[in-house]
Amino acid sequence: MEAAINTVEQLFNQHAFAVALIVIAAYIARKLALAVASRVIQRTVGHDRTLTQAAEDKREKTLIDIIGTALRVGIWVIAGMMLLEEFGVNIAPLLAGAGVIGIALGFGAQSLVKDALTGLFIIFENQYRVGDVVQINSEVAGVVEKITLRETVLRDLDGMVHHIPNGYVQVATNMTMQFSNVNIDIGVSYSADIDHVEKVINDVGDAMAHDKKWRDAIIEAPAFLRVDSFADSAVVIKILGKTTADQRWAVAGEFRRRLKAAFDKNGVEIPFPQLVVHGNSTNTK
C-alpha cells in the first residue's frame, strides 16, 4: 500500500507541472476560441432589418452555442490526448481505433450529419424562424413551431404536427418573411362594365385600409391590377395588395367578404359556369 502511494506521489511530482500547463492552456484556448467564434459570427451574420434586435440576438446566440460546443469538445479531446501521452500512454492505437470507429459511425450517421449541416445553414442564413409560415418542398405547409439542428417542426391548419429532417429540406418557401401579398383572382360577367368594376374593387380596398380594425395589417390596399384572362364564362380580374407578414390570409378573407357585398350592392355579377344547349327541330311527315 505504501509503495503504491509512493508511486502516485512520484508520478504527481514528475508530471504536475505539465498537467497543470496542459489544463490551463486548454482552458485559455477554449476561452479564446469562443471569443473569436463569437466575434466572427457577429460580424458575418448580416443585420436583417426584418428582425427585432431580440430575434437577431437569439439567432446569433444559437449559432455561437452550436459552434462553441464543437470547439469545446475538440479542445478538451486534444487536451485529454496530451495528458495521456504525458503519462506514457501510447495514443497511436487509440487514434487508430477512434478513426475506425469514426468511419463506421460516419457511414451509419450520414443522414444525421446532413441534417445537422443543413440545420446550421437554415439558422445561419435566416431562411425561416419560429412563428413563420413556410412550405417545405411544395409538400407540407404550416407554422414553424421548432427548429433544431436535426429537424424542423411544422403545425398545419388541421393541427397536425410534421417533423421534417433538415436534410430533407430542398425548397423552403417562407410565406411570412418581411411582408405578404393579397393575390386574388375573381371572375365577373362579360356584360360587366370593367371601369365600374375597377372602381368598386378600389373603393372596397381603400375603405378597408382606413378601417381602424385593419389599417395596421395593410401596407398597400388591395386594388384592381389588370384584366388577367378571359375564361369560359367570366372575365378574370387580378387584385393585388400588400400586408404585414402574418396577416395575408385574414386580410384576404375580409376583403372577399366585403367585395361580395359591394358587388351585390352595385349589380356586379360573379358568374358561374353555364352550359347552353342549342337544338334543331325538324318537321317530318
RAMO-V848775 format. One line per field, one symbol per residue. ss: DSSP state (H for helix, E for strand, L for the rest). phi: phi as a letter, one per 30 degrees, with the letter a starting at -180 (. if undefined). psi: psi as a letter, one per 40 degrees, with the letter a starting at -180 (. if undefined). A space follows every 10 residues. Layout:
ss->???
phi->???
psi->???
//
This chain:
ss->LHHHHHHHHH HHHHHHHHHH HHHHHHHHHH HHHHHHHHHH HHHHLLLLLL LLHHHHHHHH HHHHHHHHHH HHHHHHHHHH HHHHHHLLLL LHHHHHHHHH HHHHHHHHLH HHHHHHHHHH HHHHLLLLLL LLEEEELLLE EEEEEEELLL EEEEELLLLL EEEEEHHHLL LEEELLLLEE EEEEEEEELL LLLHHHHHHH HHHHHHHHHL LLLLLLLEEE EEEEEEEEEE LLLLEEEEEE EEEELLLHHH HHHHHHHHHH HHHHHHLLLL LLLLLLLLLL LLLLL
phi->.ddddddddd ddddcedddd dddddddddd dddddddddd dddddddcdd cddddddddd dddddddddd dddddddddd ddddddcidd dedddddddd ddddddddbd dddddddddd dedddhdabd jdcbbchhbb blddcabbdc bcccbdddid cccceddddc bccccbciab cdbbcbcbdd ddddddeedd dddddddddc dedcddcccb debdcaddac cdbacccccb abbdeccedd dddddddddd dddddcicdc dbebccccbc ccdbc
psi->dddddddddd ddddeddddd dddddddddd dddddddddd ddddhihhee iidddddddd dddddddddd dddddddddd ddddddeehh eddddddddd dddddddefd dddddddddd ddddefdiih eihihhffdh iahhdihidd ihhihadeeh hhhhhdeehd hhhhefhdii ihhhhhhiid eihddddddd ddddddddde hddedeehdh hhihdihdih adeihhhhhi ihiideeddd dddddddddd dddddefhhh iihihhhhih hhhi.
//
